[in-house]
Amino acid sequence: MPEPVAPNPPSDARTSTWLRWATAVLDAAGVPSARADAELLLAHALSVPRSDVARRAILGTPVPDDVAPALAELVARRARRVPLQHLVGTAPFRHLELAVGPGVFVPRPETEQVAQVAVDEARAVVAGSGRATVVDLCAGSGAIALAVATEVAGTDVHAVELDAAAHAWAERNVTAVREASGVVVHLVRGDARTALAGPAADGGLDGTVDVVVSNPPYVPPGAVPRDPEVADHDPGVALYGLGPDGLEVPRGITAAAARLLRPGGLYVMEHAEVQAAAARDMVAATGAFADVRTVVDLAGRDRMVVARRSGPERAGDPEPARGRGRMDP
C-alpha cells in the first residue's frame, strides 16, 4: 500500500487554517487523535505551549513563513504514522517529560499504573524503615525508575537496560532529571536477568531489594501490533517476549526478581491483558512468591502481576499493599 501523500499546505497563513488543514490530513491518514496531534505539532513547530495554539487560532495569528515548511513536513510525517513522540522528541509519563525517539519504546499511559503500584510500595517501605531500594528491570527510557525516584524521597533506585539505543535514551533522561532536581537513578547497562547479582558485600543486591518492577517485552511472536506507530517504530527487542506465549523474557525477569527481593519484597510486572492467568502461573511456578495476583489498570483491564517474595519479613516492614487488584478464578 503506498504511503499517504499530504496535500499542499494552505496558502492562508492563519493558525486556524493550518490547524484545520493538519487535522484533516491526519484524520484522512487514520490517525486516531487527529485534532490533538495537530495541536501538538503546531505547538512544537511554533515553540509554544499547546494551550497557546487555540489562542492564536482565535486571534487569527499567522504561522510565520520560516516555520511553515517545517510544520508541513511534521504533518506529512505524522500522516505516514511516524509516532507523535518521535516528532516532538518527548513523551509524557506521570509528571515527567521524557526524551524519546527511534530505538526506544515509547512509554504508554497504562504503564503509569504499574509505576503507581511501585510508588505506593516504596512509600510504605520508606515510612516504615526510612529508605527503600527499588530496581526497574528492562528500564527502556527510564520512565518507571524516574517516576519512583522523583515521587518517593528516600529511595535508592536502580534501572537496568541492555539494549544500547534504549540505554542511551535512559541515560539522557536520567542525566536531565539529575541536573534539574538532584534526583539520582543508578543506571546499569546489562542483562536484566543477571544484573546486580551477588551479595551486598560484593556490590550486588541479591536479597536486599524492596521493590522490583518491570515492563518487559511480552508480545507473543505471532501477535503483530495493529498500530503502525508500534509495529513499525517501537523496537522489536522491547516488544516481543519470545517463546510461544511471549513470556520467555518475563520468566527470566521473574527469576531475577526472586533473586533480588528480600522476603516480603514486592514484584510488579506488566503484561498483556490476555496473559493474566499465564503470568500468575509463571510467577507461582518459581515457588518463591506468595500472594500472586492480577492487578487491573485504570480502565479495568488485567495488566500486571503483583506478588510478594516468600520468607520471613523484617521487623517494621509495611503490610502488603493490596491496591486495585483482583484474582481471576
C-alpha positions, -999 to 999 in steps of 0.1 A, spaced: 0 0 0 15 34 -10 22 59 18 -3 87 21 7 119 5 -2 151 23 -20 177 2 -3 210 -4 -3 231 28 -27 261 29 -18 294 13 -37 311 41 -11 316 69 -36 319 98 -31 294 126 -68 284 124 -64 274 88 -33 254 94 -50 237 123 -79 227 102 -57 215 74 -34 195 97 -64 179 114 -80 169 80 -47 154 68 -42 133 99 -78 122 100 -76 111 64 -45 91 73 -63 72 100 -46 89 130 -70 83 159 -63 116 177 -60 138 146 -71 171 163 -50 167 194 -19 157 173 -24 186 150 -24 210 180 7 194 194 25 196 161 17 232 158 28 239 193 61 221 187 67 239 154 59 273 170 78 265 202 47 275 223 25 256 248 -4 236 233 -28 260 251 -14 289 231 -23 273 198 -61 278 205 -55 314 214 -35 320 182 -63 303 162 -90 326 177 -69 357 172 -60 348 136 -23 349 143 -4 338 112 21 309 111 55 326 104 69 320 69 100 304 83 80 279 104 55 268 77 78 244 58 89 225 89 53 223 101 41 209 68 69 183 70 59 173 105 23 168 95 33 148 65 55 125 86 27 121 112 3 112 83 28 84 75 23 72 111 56 82 125 49 84 162 40 118 175 65 114 203 93 109 178 84 141 160 82 163 191 110 144 209 93 138 242 67 116 258 47 124 289 48 99 318 31 108 350 46 142 359 77 137 337 85 147 301 109 121 288 132 123 258 123 96 233 130 87 197 139 59 174 154 29 192 134 32 225 100 20 235 76 50 239 61 48 274 23 43 275 -3 57 298 -12 22 310 23 17 324 17 47 347 -5 24 369 23 -1 370 45 27 383 19 37 408 20 2 425 57 5 428 55 41 441 29 31 467 50 2 479 82 23 480 64 50 500 52 24 525 87 9 529 102 44 535 75 52 560 83 20 579 121 18 577 134 51 564 147 40 530 137 18 501 156 0 474 138 -2 440 150 -20 409 135 -14 374 143 -42 351 141 -36 313 140 1 320 137 14 284 136 52 286 139 51 324 102 60 328 93 38 358 126 42 376 125 80 373 88 82 384 96 63 416 128 82 423 112 116 418 80 108 436 93 90 467 121 107 487 143 82 504 145 57 476 177 41 461 166 34 425 185 12 401 175 9 364 188 -19 342 187 -18 304 207 -40 279 199 -25 245 224 1 235 199 25 219 174 23 247 202 27 273 213 59 256 178 74 259 176 63 295 210 79 302 198 111 286 166 112 308 184 102 340 210 129 334 183 155 327 164 147 359 196 147 380 207 181 366 172 196 371 163 182 405 193 164 420 174 131 420 196 102 412 188 69 394 216 44 392 216 33 356 232 0 346 237 -14 311 233 -51 314 212 -82 311 182 -78 334 183 -115 342 218 -113 357 224 -77 366 230 -66 402 238 -102 412 258 -111 442 258 -103 479 258 -67 492 293 -72 504 305 -76 468 284 -48 455 254 -69 445 218 -65 456 206 -101 460 181 -105 488 181 -68 497 156 -51 473 122 -39 485 105 -35 451 113 -50 417 92 -35 389 94 -43 352 77 -36 319 95 -63 299 89 -74 263 59 -97 264 42 -97 230 39 -133 215 58 -138 183 27 -140 161 8 -111 176 20 -82 155 7 -49 170 -21 -33 149 -10 3 151 17 13 126 33 35 153 40 4 173 46 -22 147 69 -1 125 86 21 150 89 6 185 120 -16 186 112 -53 184 135 -61 213 112 -41 235 80 -57 222 85 -95 217 89 -116 248 100 -148 229 86 -183 233 53 -194 220 34 -174 248 57 -143 247 67 -149 283 102 -163 278 118 -130 287 94 -123 316 103 -157 330 139 -146 332 129 -113 347 108 -132 373 137 -154 383 158 -122 387 132 -107 409 131 -137 431 169 -134 435 169 -97 442 140 -93 465 142 -96 503 115 -117 520 83 -96 519 95 -75 489 71 -67 461 73 -78 425 53 -59 399 54 -68 362 33 -55 333 18 -80 308 -9 -81 281 -45 -84 291 -48 -119 277 -17 -131 297 -31 -126 332 -36 -163 341 -3 -173 324 16 -146 342 3 -156 375 11 -193 368 46 -182 357 53 -163 390 38 -191 412 58 -217 394 90 -203 408 79 -213 443 95 -180 455 64 -159 458 32 -156 478 0 -136 473 3 -138 435 -25 -118 419 -36 -98 389 -40 -61 392 -61 -41 368 -52 -7 352 -75 24 354 -96 10 325 -103 -22 345 -81 -43 322 -58 -71 336 -24 -55 330 1 -66 357 10 -94 380 19 -85 416 34 -109 442 54 -109 474 87 -127 480 82 -156 503 101 -158 536 103 -142 570 98 -104 567 119 -79 586 105 -61 617 90 -28 606 83 -38 571 49 -25 557 18 -46 555 12 -59 520 -4 -32 498 -35 -47 481 -42 -18 456 -68 -21 429 -65 -58 421 -83 -90 417 -76 -126 413 -93 -145 385 -109 -178 394 
